[in-house]
Amino acid sequence: MRILLIGANGTIGKILNPALAKNHEIISAGRNSGDFKIDLSDLNSIEKLFSEVKNIDSCICVAGDCYTGDLHSLDEEKLNIGIQNKLLGQVNLVLIGQKYLNEHGSFVLTSGKMADKPVKNNVSKAIVNGGINSFVLSASLELERGIRINAISPAKVLDIPAEDLIKAYTKSIEGAINGEIIKVNY
């Protein structure tokens, strides 16, 4: 399988990249490194990536910035960091990428525990992760050509065994599930 891994050199990407490369061809992309460059907050950058990378069976996104801070320090500018980058960036990957992805391909987005189990100082993450999950549930009903979409919702990555993360992403790309939010370690 030919997999486009966005955020390949980030925290989750560094775990997934070598593990998935054992059985799949990985094309890495990121803001600052990888086979291709991408800025999730820029529609032209997303379109350029998909037009340059051909024959994609699965697109995994483990990238996206989000503000961390208390409710009282949150303002529109800080909230927009996560909305523009992590939420809309992943939504736009699907909206643009669906015409490029191979038939019966899959998108795997990344949300997080804060959507379901928020903690103090993470209102922005709760909003953004909840939005990603809702998008996946809804988009799964309308994607065409047999394309599937799922989200991986991990707890704090540094507290999760690597094999649990790898298993969740592998289940999504290699299985037949669609419209699922796969919770990892919570």
PASEBA-1860 file (N, C-alpha, C; in nm, 3 decimals):
! residues 186
1> MRILLIGA> 0.084/-0.117/0.000/0.000/0.000/0.000/0.089/0.124/0.000 ~ 0.048/0.225/-0.073/0.122/0.351/-0.082/0.054/0.453/0.009 ~ 0.126/0.496/0.113/0.069/0.581/0.218/0.136/0.717/0.221 ~ 0.055/0.822/0.217/0.103/0.958/0.237/0.089/0.988/0.386 ~ 0.202/1.008/0.453/0.204/1.032/0.598/0.240/1.177/0.622 ~ 0.142/1.255/0.663/0.161/1.397/0.688/0.190/1.416/0.837 ~ 0.304/1.478/0.864/0.352/1.490/1.001/0.446/1.376/1.036 ~ 0.512/1.323/0.936/0.596/1.203/0.952/0.710/1.221/1.052
9> NGTIGKIL> 0.753/1.343/1.073/0.864/1.365/1.166/0.820/1.426/1.298 ~ 0.690/1.427/1.323/0.638/1.474/1.452/0.637/1.361/1.554 ~ 0.578/1.386/1.667/0.578/1.289/1.777/0.516/1.155/1.736 ~ 0.397/1.158/1.679/0.332/1.034/1.636/0.397/0.982/1.507 ~ 0.429/1.071/1.417/0.489/1.031/1.290/0.618/0.953/1.306 ~ 0.699/0.991/1.403/0.826/0.921/1.427/0.803/0.778/1.476 ~ 0.688/0.754/1.535/0.651/0.618/1.577/0.596/0.540/1.458 ~ 0.505/0.602/1.384/0.437/0.533/1.273/0.526/0.507/1.153
17> NPALAKNH> 0.606/0.605/1.116/0.682/0.597/0.992/0.762/0.467/0.979 ~ 0.851/0.436/1.074/0.928/0.311/1.059/0.842/0.185/1.072 ~ 0.739/0.191/1.155/0.654/0.073/1.174/0.575/0.042/1.047 ~ 0.514/0.143/0.988/0.435/0.121/0.867/0.523/0.091/0.746 ~ 0.645/0.143/0.746/0.736/0.121/0.632/0.778/-0.025/0.617 ~ 0.756/-0.105/0.720/0.789/-0.248/0.712/0.703/-0.319/0.608 ~ 0.578/-0.273/0.592/0.484/-0.340/0.502/0.426/-0.250/0.393 ~ 0.460/-0.122/0.397/0.399/-0.027/0.304/0.504/0.071/0.252
25> EIISAGRN> 0.471/0.134/0.140/0.555/0.242/0.088/0.507/0.373/0.152 ~ 0.597/0.442/0.221/0.561/0.566/0.290/0.616/0.686/0.214 ~ 0.529/0.782/0.186/0.570/0.911/0.133/0.549/1.010/0.247 ~ 0.656/1.070/0.294/0.646/1.158/0.410/0.627/1.303/0.367 ~ 0.550/1.375/0.446/0.527/1.517/0.421/0.520/1.590/0.554 ~ 0.566/1.713/0.553/0.561/1.793/0.675/0.589/1.939/0.645 ~ 0.570/2.020/0.744/0.591/2.163/0.729/0.739/2.195/0.704 ~ 0.826/2.124/0.775/0.969/2.155/0.767/1.056/2.043/0.713
33> SGDFKIDL> 1.001/1.922/0.701/1.082/1.810/0.656/0.993/1.705/0.590 ~ 1.057/1.609/0.527/0.986/1.502/0.460/1.015/1.503/0.311 ~ 0.959/1.405/0.241/0.975/1.397/0.096/0.909/1.516/0.027 ~ 0.801/1.565/0.088/0.727/1.680/0.035/0.696/1.776/0.149 ~ 0.683/1.903/0.116/0.648/2.005/0.215/0.499/2.034/0.206 ~ 0.438/2.061/0.323/0.297/2.099/0.326/0.272/2.191/0.444 ~ 0.188/2.290/0.420/0.138/2.378/0.526/-0.012/2.354/0.533 ~ -0.057/2.289/0.639/-0.198/2.253/0.651/-0.293/2.373/0.653
41> SDLNSIEK> -0.242/2.490/0.686/-0.328/2.609/0.690/-0.339/2.676/0.553 ~ -0.277/2.620/0.450/-0.272/2.681/0.318/-0.333/2.586/0.214 ~ -0.448/2.624/0.160/-0.517/2.540/0.061/-0.430/2.511/-0.061 ~ -0.355/2.610/-0.106/-0.268/2.590/-0.223/-0.160/2.487/-0.194 ~ -0.109/2.486/-0.072/-0.007/2.389/-0.033/-0.064/2.247/-0.033 ~ -0.186/2.233/0.015/-0.252/2.101/0.017/-0.276/2.053/-0.127 ~ -0.330/2.141/-0.210/-0.356/2.106/-0.350/-0.226/2.068/-0.421 ~ -0.120/2.143/-0.397/0.010/2.116/-0.459/0.062/1.978/-0.418
49> LFSEVKNI> 0.049/1.946/-0.290/0.096/1.816/-0.241/0.024/1.703/-0.314 ~ -0.109/1.709/-0.317/-0.185/1.601/-0.381/-0.162/1.595/-0.531 ~ -0.136/1.707/-0.595/-0.111/1.704/-0.739/0.028/1.647/-0.771 ~ 0.120/1.655/-0.675/0.256/1.604/-0.696/0.272/1.457/-0.656 ~ 0.199/1.414/-0.555/0.211/1.275/-0.508/0.102/1.193/-0.577 ~ 0.142/1.096/-0.651/0.048/1.015/-0.730/0.023/0.879/-0.666 ~ -0.091/0.821/-0.700/-0.123/0.683/-0.664/-0.122/0.661/-0.512 ~ -0.204/0.737/-0.441/-0.212/0.729/-0.295/-0.326/0.635/-0.255
57> DSCICVAG> -0.292/0.534/-0.175/-0.393/0.442/-0.123/-0.449/0.490/0.010 ~ -0.365/0.554/0.090/-0.410/0.602/0.220/-0.337/0.731/0.254 ~ -0.410/0.823/0.313/-0.353/0.949/0.361/-0.373/0.955/0.511 ~ -0.264/0.956/0.584/-0.268/0.965/0.730/-0.217/1.102/0.770 ~ -0.292/1.171/0.854/-0.248/1.300/0.904/-0.228/1.293/1.054 ~ -0.104/1.317/1.096/-0.070/1.322/1.238/-0.005/1.458/1.269 ~ -0.052/1.560/1.199/0.004/1.694/1.213/-0.106/1.792/1.251 ~ -0.064/1.905/1.303/-0.159/2.013/1.331/-0.134/2.076/1.466
65> DCYTGDLH> -0.113/2.206/1.463/-0.088/2.281/1.586/-0.219/2.314/1.656 ~ -0.211/2.334/1.787/-0.327/2.374/1.866/-0.279/2.447/1.991 ~ -0.351/2.550/2.030/-0.315/2.629/2.147/-0.347/2.554/2.276 ~ -0.257/2.562/2.373/-0.280/2.508/2.506/-0.277/2.624/2.605 ~ -0.382/2.638/2.681/-0.390/2.746/2.779/-0.529/2.750/2.840 ~ -0.543/2.825/2.947/-0.671/2.828/3.017/-0.776/2.909/2.941 ~ -0.900/2.890/2.982/-1.014/2.956/2.918/-0.999/3.107/2.920 ~ -0.946/3.162/3.027/-0.938/3.307/3.043/-0.832/3.370/2.953
73> SLDEEKLN> -0.736/3.293/2.908/-0.635/3.346/2.816/-0.671/3.319/2.670 ~ -0.775/3.239/2.648/-0.816/3.203/2.513/-0.887/3.320/2.446 ~ -0.846/3.352/2.326/-0.914/3.452/2.245/-0.924/3.397/2.103 ~ -0.985/3.473/2.016/-1.008/3.425/1.880/-0.877/3.391/1.809 ~ -0.776/3.473/1.827/-0.648/3.449/1.761/-0.586/3.317/1.806 ~ -0.589/3.291/1.936/-0.532/3.166/1.989/-0.616/3.045/1.948 ~ -0.746/3.061/1.950/-0.835/2.953/1.909/-0.815/2.918/1.761 ~ -0.792/3.020/1.681/-0.773/2.998/1.537/-0.647/2.920/1.503
81> IGIQNKLL> -0.551/2.915/1.593/-0.432/2.833/1.568/-0.474/2.689/1.540 ~ -0.554/2.633/1.630/-0.600/2.495/1.614/-0.707/2.480/1.507 ~ -0.796/2.578/1.499/-0.903/2.568/1.400/-0.845/2.572/1.258 ~ -0.759/2.667/1.231/-0.703/2.681/1.096/-0.607/2.567/1.061 ~ -0.528/2.524/1.159/-0.423/2.427/1.129/-0.471/2.283/1.146 ~ -0.505/2.245/1.269/-0.539/2.105/1.294/-0.677/2.068/1.242 ~ -0.779/2.149/1.270/-0.915/2.114/1.228/-0.934/2.136/1.078 ~ -0.929/2.261/1.033/-0.953/2.287/0.892/-0.844/2.228/0.803
89> GQVNLVLI> -0.723/2.219/0.854/-0.616/2.155/0.777/-0.652/2.012/0.741 ~ -0.701/1.936/0.839/-0.738/1.797/0.813/-0.867/1.787/0.731 ~ -0.962/1.876/0.759/-1.084/1.878/0.678/-1.049/1.905/0.532 ~ -0.963/2.004/0.509/-0.925/2.038/0.372/-0.843/1.929/0.305 ~ -0.766/1.852/0.382/-0.697/1.736/0.324/-0.798/1.642/0.259 ~ -0.909/1.621/0.327/-1.012/1.531/0.275/-1.086/1.595/0.158 ~ -1.127/1.721/0.176/-1.204/1.787/0.070/-1.124/1.795/-0.060 ~ -0.996/1.826/-0.050/-0.911/1.834/-0.169/-0.863/1.695/-0.210
97> GQKYLNEH> -0.820/1.616/-0.115/-0.758/1.487/-0.144/-0.851/1.381/-0.196 ~ -0.981/1.393/-0.172/-1.073/1.288/-0.216/-1.070/1.266/-0.367 ~ -1.040/1.369/-0.442/-1.035/1.353/-0.588/-0.904/1.291/-0.635 ~ -0.803/1.288/-0.547/-0.672/1.232/-0.582/-0.651/1.091/-0.527 ~ -0.716/1.060/-0.417/-0.696/0.930/-0.352/-0.744/0.817/-0.443 ~ -0.674/0.705/-0.441/-0.716/0.589/-0.520/-0.854/0.541/-0.476 ~ -0.925/0.477/-0.568/-1.053/0.416/-0.535/-1.034/0.318/-0.420 ~ -1.127/0.316/-0.326/-1.122/0.232/-0.206/-1.006/0.270/-0.114
105> GSFVLTSG> -0.958/0.392/-0.127/-0.852/0.441/-0.039/-0.909/0.482/0.096 ~ -0.822/0.539/0.179/-0.869/0.580/0.311/-0.795/0.704/0.361 ~ -0.868/0.781/0.439/-0.812/0.892/0.514/-0.811/0.853/0.661 ~ -0.702/0.883/0.729/-0.695/0.862/0.873/-0.653/0.995/0.934 ~ -0.746/1.057/1.005/-0.719/1.184/1.070/-0.684/1.159/1.216 ~ -0.632/1.260/1.281/-0.594/1.246/1.422/-0.662/1.355/1.503 ~ -0.739/1.312/1.602/-0.803/1.406/1.694/-0.733/1.392/1.829 ~ -0.806/1.356/1.933/-0.743/1.337/2.063/-0.844/1.327/2.175
113> KMADKPVK> -0.797/1.279/2.285/-0.876/1.251/2.405/-0.957/1.372/2.453 ~ -0.904/1.492/2.433/-0.971/1.612/2.486/-1.112/1.630/2.430 ~ -1.143/1.567/2.317/-1.278/1.576/2.262/-1.379/1.509/2.354 ~ -1.337/1.404/2.423/-1.426/1.325/2.508/-1.401/1.344/2.657 ~ -1.277/1.371/2.691/-1.238/1.381/2.832/-1.150/1.505/2.851 ~ -1.212/1.623/2.843/-1.133/1.746/2.856/-1.076/1.763/2.996 ~ -0.965/1.833/3.001/-0.903/1.872/3.128/-0.877/2.022/3.123 ~ -0.850/2.079/3.238/-0.824/2.222/3.244/-0.713/2.262/3.148
121> NNVSKAIV> -0.722/2.384/3.100/-0.621/2.444/3.011/-0.616/2.384/2.872 ~ -0.725/2.321/2.830/-0.727/2.259/2.698/-0.859/2.279/2.624 ~ -0.925/2.392/2.645/-1.052/2.420/2.578/-1.034/2.417/2.427 ~ -0.929/2.478/2.378/-0.905/2.481/2.233/-0.891/2.341/2.176 ~ -0.816/2.255/2.244/-0.799/2.117/2.197/-0.932/2.042/2.198 ~ -1.016/2.067/2.299/-1.146/2.001/2.305/-1.233/2.041/2.185 ~ -1.234/2.170/2.154/-1.312/2.219/2.041/-1.262/2.158/1.910 ~ -1.134/2.166/1.888/-1.074/2.119/1.762/-1.090/1.968/1.747
129> NGGINSFV> -1.057/1.892/1.850/-1.068/1.746/1.842/-1.212/1.701/1.824 ~ -1.305/1.767/1.892/-1.446/1.735/1.875/-1.492/1.763/1.732 ~ -1.443/1.871/1.675/-1.476/1.904/1.536/-1.425/1.800/1.438 ~ -1.303/1.753/1.461/-1.246/1.649/1.374/-1.331/1.522/1.382 ~ -1.366/1.481/1.504/-1.448/1.360/1.520/-1.583/1.375/1.450 ~ -1.647/1.489/1.466/-1.777/1.511/1.402/-1.764/1.510/1.250 ~ -1.659/1.570/1.199/-1.636/1.569/1.054/-1.621/1.426/1.003 ~ -1.543/1.344/1.072/-1.521/1.206/1.030/-1.653/1.129/1.027
137> LSASLELE> -1.733/1.143/1.132/-1.861/1.072/1.138/-1.951/1.112/1.022 ~ -1.955/1.240/0.992/-2.042/1.290/0.886/-1.986/1.261/0.746 ~ -1.858/1.288/0.725/-1.798/1.268/0.593/-1.800/1.121/0.551 ~ -1.794/1.031/0.648/-1.795/0.887/0.615/-1.923/0.845/0.544 ~ -2.029/0.922/0.562/-2.157/0.892/0.498/-2.163/0.938/0.353 ~ -2.069/1.026/0.315/-2.079/1.089/0.183/-1.960/1.070/0.090 ~ -1.849/1.022/0.141/-1.734/1.001/0.052/-1.771/0.897/-0.054 ~ -1.723/0.919/-0.175/-1.757/0.831/-0.287/-1.638/0.744/-0.327
145> RGIRINAI> -1.659/0.658/-0.423/-1.558/0.568/-0.480/-1.502/0.471/-0.377 ~ -1.581/0.440/-0.275/-1.537/0.344/-0.173/-1.433/0.398/-0.078 ~ -1.413/0.529/-0.078/-1.313/0.589/0.011/-1.367/0.590/0.154 ~ -1.281/0.548/0.246/-1.316/0.542/0.387/-1.246/0.654/0.463 ~ -1.301/0.687/0.581/-1.239/0.787/0.668/-1.260/0.747/0.813 ~ -1.155/0.758/0.892/-1.159/0.730/1.036/-1.071/0.831/1.107 ~ -1.087/0.838/1.237/-0.999/0.923/1.319/-0.940/0.839/1.431 ~ -0.816/0.866/1.461/-0.751/0.808/1.577/-0.752/0.915/1.684
153> SPAKVLDI> -0.800/0.879/1.801/-0.812/0.973/1.912/-0.728/0.922/2.029 ~ -0.600/0.960/2.029/-0.512/0.909/2.135/-0.518/0.991/2.263 ~ -0.487/0.924/2.374/-0.461/0.995/2.499/-0.326/1.064/2.481 ~ -0.269/1.118/2.586/-0.139/1.185/2.576/-0.038/1.087/2.517 ~ 0.018/1.123/2.404/0.102/1.031/2.326/0.221/0.979/2.406 ~ 0.281/1.061/2.487/0.398/1.016/2.564/0.363/0.911/2.668 ~ 0.233/0.896/2.699/0.188/0.796/2.797/0.135/0.668/2.732 ~ 0.139/0.660/2.601/0.082/0.547/2.529/0.195/0.457/2.478
161> PAEDLIKA> 0.183/0.326/2.498/0.281/0.235/2.436/0.276/0.251/2.283 ~ 0.392/0.257/2.221/0.400/0.276/2.076/0.318/0.172/2.001 ~ 0.320/0.048/2.049/0.248/-0.058/1.978/0.096/-0.033/1.976 ~ 0.042/0.035/2.077/-0.101/0.067/2.077/-0.134/0.169/1.969 ~ -0.049/0.269/1.953/-0.069/0.367/1.846/-0.058/0.301/1.709 ~ 0.045/0.222/1.691/0.067/0.154/1.563/-0.052/0.066/1.529 ~ -0.102/-0.007/1.626/-0.217/-0.096/1.605/-0.341/-0.017/1.561 ~ -0.365/0.098/1.622/-0.482/0.179/1.588/-0.475/0.230/1.444
169> YTKSIEGA> -0.362/0.286/1.407/-0.348/0.338/1.270/-0.351/0.224/1.167 ~ -0.288/0.113/1.200/-0.287/-0.002/1.109/-0.429/-0.056/1.090 ~ -0.506/-0.064/1.197/-0.645/-0.109/1.189/-0.724/-0.022/1.092 ~ -0.700/0.106/1.098/-0.774/0.198/1.013/-0.735/0.186/0.866 ~ -0.606/0.175/0.837/-0.565/0.169/0.696/-0.583/0.031/0.634 ~ -0.563/-0.074/0.712/-0.568/-0.210/0.657/-0.705/-0.276/0.670 ~ -0.788/-0.225/0.758/-0.920/-0.283/0.780/-1.024/-0.227/0.686 ~ -1.150/-0.258/0.715/-1.261/-0.212/0.632/-1.349/-0.112/0.706
177> INGEIIKV> -1.307/-0.069/0.824/-1.392/0.020/0.903/-1.403/0.157/0.837 ~ -1.514/0.222/0.864/-1.541/0.354/0.808/-1.625/0.434/0.907 ~ -1.588/0.560/0.927/-1.664/0.646/1.016/-1.643/0.615/1.163 ~ -1.528/0.560/1.196/-1.499/0.523/1.335/-1.402/0.621/1.399 ~ -1.420/0.643/1.527/-1.326/0.717/1.610/-1.259/0.612/1.698 ~ -1.133/0.584/1.670/-1.061/0.481/1.744/-0.989/0.546/1.861 ~ -1.038/0.516/1.980/-0.979/0.574/2.101/-0.862/0.488/2.146 ~ -0.751/0.554/2.176/-0.630/0.482/2.215/-0.594/0.517/2.359
185> NY> -0.606/0.418/2.444/-0.565/0.424/2.585/-0.644/0.523/2.670 ~ -0.773/0.528/2.650/-0.862/0.598/2.744/-1.002/0.544/2.732
END
